[in-house]
């Protein structure tokens, strides 16, 4: 299960970088800096592709492990105690980042709607 842990850590790093970009996008919207906003949006597309690729790797790995119809939480619960803690910590860190990305994304969307 180390490879699942590694994949979760890879996803965490990707979402951390994406979160930084989302904050830059938010700042660009506040400052009405269209050049910075265009740059952020174009970089955002690359992140979406990377996220999709990571998601596909996770799906393949989980299928290979024999957990095709299981959620990450279910897989963590089925793990031995040592792996359970490692996977749980990585999952929680990733989940926290995803929640923050969703929050800043909603803030950006609201700000853009107000500006329009």
FENPE-V953754 format. One record per backbone hydrogen bond with DSSP energy under -0.5 kcal/mol. NH is the residue of the N-H (numbers start at 0). CO is the residue of the C=O. E is the energy in kcal/mol with one decimal. If there is no record, write none. Layout:
# FENPE-V953754
NH,CO,E  NH,CO,E
This chain:
# FENPE-V953754
4,0,-2.1  5,1,-2.9  6,2,-2.2  7,3,-2.3  8,4,-2.4  9,5,-2.5  10,6,-2.3  11,7,-2.2  12,8,-2.3  13,9,-2.2  14,10,-2.9  15,11,-2.2  16,12,-2.3  17,13,-2.3  18,14,-2.4  19,15,-1.8  20,16,-1.8  21,17,-2.4  22,18,-2.2  23,19,-1.8  24,20,-2.5  25,21,-2.5  26,22,-2.4  27,23,-2.3  28,24,-2.3  29,25,-2.4  30,26,-2.3  31,27,-0.5  31,28,-0.8  32,27,-2.5  33,31,-1.2  36,32,-2.3  37,33,-2.8  38,34,-2.1  39,35,-2.5  40,36,-2.6  41,37,-2.2  42,38,-2.2  43,39,-2.3  44,40,-1.5  45,41,-1.0  46,42,-1.8  47,43,-2.3  48,44,-1.8  49,45,-2.2  50,46,-3.0  51,47,-2.2  52,48,-2.2  53,49,-2.4  54,50,-2.5  55,51,-2.3  56,52,-2.0  57,53,-2.3  58,54,-2.5  59,55,-2.4  60,56,-2.6  61,57,-2.7  62,58,-2.1  63,59,-2.6  64,60,-2.2  65,62,-1.3  66,61,-2.7  69,66,-2.2  74,70,-2.4  75,71,-2.7  76,72,-2.2  77,73,-1.5  78,74,-0.6  78,75,-1.1  83,79,-3.2  84,80,-1.8  85,81,-1.7  86,82,-3.2  87,83,-2.5  88,84,-2.5  89,85,-2.2  90,86,-2.8  91,87,-2.7  92,88,-2.2  93,89,-2.3  94,90,-2.9  95,91,-2.2  96,92,-1.8  97,93,-2.6  98,94,-2.3  99,95,-2.0  100,96,-2.7  101,97,-2.4  102,98,-2.0  103,99,-2.5  104,100,-2.3  105,101,-2.3  106,102,-2.1  107,103,-2.4  108,104,-2.5  109,105,-2.6  110,106,-2.4  111,107,-2.7  112,108,-2.4  113,109,-2.2  114,110,-2.3  115,111,-1.9
